[in-house]
Amino acid sequence: MKNATVFAAAFTAIALLSAPAFAEGEAVKKEPSAKQLAQREKMKGCNAEAKTQGLKGAERKTFMKGCLSGDAAAPTAPSEPKKK
């Protein structure tokens, strides 16, 4: 019984001492930088464009890669279906 009491006391002490460390991590949130905000806007625009073109799968992935990198030669129409 003595070991159980010591274990319970040690566990409680550790839990109480570590709680503030976990709480601090949640409270601290950084605001996104201007570069991050610009990237979000670019992503929204590229997503909207891919949706209006009806791109899916590999075609969408290729389009998004080109669009986000600023490549003017990004595909704008779906290509031929793949042969199985």
trRosetta pair geometry for C-beta under 8 A, 3 or more apart (Angstrom, degrees):
i j d omega theta_ij theta_ji phi_ij phi_ji
1 4 5.7 -54 -153 34 38 113
1 5 6.5 39 151 -20 68 105
2 5 5.8 -55 -152 34 33 112
2 6 6.5 32 153 -17 66 106
3 6 5.7 -55 -148 38 33 110
3 7 6.2 34 154 -20 66 108
4 7 5.7 -54 -145 38 30 113
4 8 6.3 31 156 -19 65 107
5 8 5.8 -53 -145 37 29 110
5 9 6.4 28 155 -17 63 108
6 9 5.8 -57 -147 38 29 110
6 10 6.3 28 155 -18 65 108
7 10 5.8 -57 -147 38 29 110
7 11 6.2 29 156 -19 65 108
8 11 5.8 -54 -144 37 29 112
8 12 6.3 30 157 -18 64 107
9 12 5.8 -54 -146 37 29 111
9 13 6.4 30 155 -20 63 107
10 13 5.8 -55 -148 36 30 112
10 14 6.4 29 156 -18 65 106
11 14 5.9 -56 -149 36 29 109
11 15 6.3 28 155 -18 64 109
12 15 5.8 -57 -147 37 29 111
12 16 6.2 24 158 -15 65 110
13 16 6.0 -59 -145 39 28 107
13 17 6.1 19 160 -13 65 113
14 17 6.0 -63 -143 42 26 105
14 18 6.0 11 165 -9 66 116
15 18 6.4 -66 -140 42 22 100
15 19 6.5 42 159 -46 60 100
16 19 6.0 -37 -150 3 29 119
17 20 7.8 -57 -180 23 34 97
18 21 5.4 -55 -164 35 58 118
18 22 6.5 51 146 -17 81 103
19 22 6.1 -61 -153 38 34 106
19 23 6.3 32 155 -20 69 110
20 23 5.4 -56 -142 38 36 114
20 24 6.4 42 159 -27 68 101
21 24 6.1 -50 -152 26 28 112
21 25 7.3 31 152 -21 58 103
22 25 6.0 -52 -159 27 37 114
22 26 7.2 28 152 -13 65 105
23 26 6.2 -62 -159 36 37 107
23 27 6.5 30 153 -20 70 112
24 27 5.8 -63 -146 36 34 109
24 28 6.4 19 165 -13 70 111
25 28 6.6 -63 -145 37 24 101
32 36 3.9 -121 -174 93 104 130
32 37 5.3 132 112 -55 120 79
32 40 7.4 29 156 -20 163 134
33 36 4.7 99 51 6 74 101
33 37 7.1 -135 97 -3 40 87
34 37 5.7 -53 -148 37 33 113
34 38 6.3 36 152 -21 65 105
35 38 5.7 -52 -148 35 30 112
35 39 6.5 32 152 -20 63 105
36 39 5.6 -52 -149 35 33 113
36 40 6.5 38 151 -22 64 102
37 40 5.6 -50 -151 31 33 114
37 41 6.6 33 152 -17 64 104
38 41 5.8 -55 -152 36 33 111
38 42 6.4 35 150 -20 66 106
39 42 5.5 -52 -147 36 34 114
39 43 6.3 37 152 -22 65 104
40 43 5.6 -54 -149 35 31 113
40 44 6.5 33 151 -21 64 103
41 44 5.6 -50 -149 32 33 113
41 45 6.5 32 153 -17 64 106
42 45 5.8 -57 -152 38 31 111
42 46 6.3 27 154 -15 66 109
42 67 7.8 165 169 140 91 89
42 68 6.2 105 136 -127 118 68
43 46 5.9 -56 -143 40 30 108
43 47 6.1 32 157 -21 65 108
43 68 6.8 24 -90 -104 68 111
44 47 5.8 -57 -147 37 27 112
44 48 6.3 27 155 -19 63 107
45 48 5.8 -55 -148 35 29 110
45 49 6.4 28 154 -17 64 107
45 67 7.8 -158 104 169 89 123
46 49 5.7 -54 -147 37 32 112
46 50 6.3 32 155 -18 66 106
46 63 7.6 163 -174 133 97 88
46 64 5.6 102 151 -130 127 69
46 67 3.8 137 -126 124 115 138
46 68 5.7 -37 -48 -60 169 76
47 50 5.8 -55 -146 37 30 109
47 51 6.3 30 154 -20 64 108
47 64 7.6 32 -79 -111 59 110
48 51 5.7 -56 -149 36 30 113
48 52 6.4 27 155 -18 65 105
49 52 5.9 -54 -147 36 31 108
49 53 6.4 21 156 -11 64 110
49 63 7.7 -148 108 159 104 124
49 67 6.6 171 68 -122 138 150
50 53 5.9 -63 -148 44 30 107
50 55 4.5 -77 -165 50 84 120
50 60 5.2 81 -171 -140 131 90
50 63 5.3 143 -104 103 103 136
50 64 6.1 -11 -63 -67 148 87
50 67 7.4 -116 -50 -6 102 157
51 54 7.5 36 179 -72 33 33
51 55 7.8 -79 -66 38 22 79
53 63 7.3 -167 71 -138 148 165
53 76 6.6 -139 -114 -176 143 56
53 77 7.0 -138 -161 -103 115 38
53 78 7.3 159 155 -40 98 81
54 78 6.9 -51 91 -41 96 125
55 59 4.8 -134 -154 113 96 103
55 60 3.9 143 130 -84 103 75
55 63 5.2 -30 -167 14 173 151
55 78 6.4 178 -103 -82 69 88
56 59 6.5 41 58 53 40 104
56 60 5.3 2 -122 -25 12 123
57 60 6.1 116 50 18 30 99
57 61 7.1 -58 141 -5 38 102
58 61 5.4 -53 -146 36 35 115
58 62 6.3 35 156 -19 67 105
59 62 5.9 -55 -149 37 29 109
59 63 6.2 30 153 -18 64 108
59 75 6.9 -93 -160 92 86 141
59 78 5.5 11 -159 -127 166 74
59 79 6.3 -170 -104 17 115 91
60 63 5.6 -56 -146 39 31 112
60 64 6.1 30 156 -20 67 108
61 64 5.9 -54 -144 36 27 109
61 65 6.4 30 156 -22 62 106
62 65 5.8 -53 -149 32 29 113
62 66 6.6 22 156 -11 63 108
62 74 7.7 159 136 -154 75 81
62 75 6.1 31 113 21 116 123
63 66 6.0 -65 -154 41 29 106
63 67 5.9 26 155 -20 68 113
63 74 5.5 88 -146 173 59 110
63 75 5.5 -89 -87 64 85 87
63 76 7.8 113 -124 -89 114 33
64 67 5.6 -55 -137 40 30 111
64 68 5.9 23 165 -14 66 111
65 68 6.4 -60 -144 40 21 103
65 69 6.4 9 160 -9 60 114
65 71 7.9 12 117 20 69 134
65 74 7.9 171 77 -120 62 108
66 69 6.0 -67 -145 42 26 103
66 71 3.9 -84 -160 64 81 124
66 73 6.8 -105 -157 82 134 61
66 74 3.0 159 113 -101 131 97
66 75 7.0 123 28 11 155 65
67 70 7.9 39 173 -67 28 23
67 71 7.3 -68 -54 49 22 82
67 74 5.1 69 -57 -119 66 174
71 74 5.1 116 91 -51 97 86
75 79 6.8 -47 -159 -46 151 99
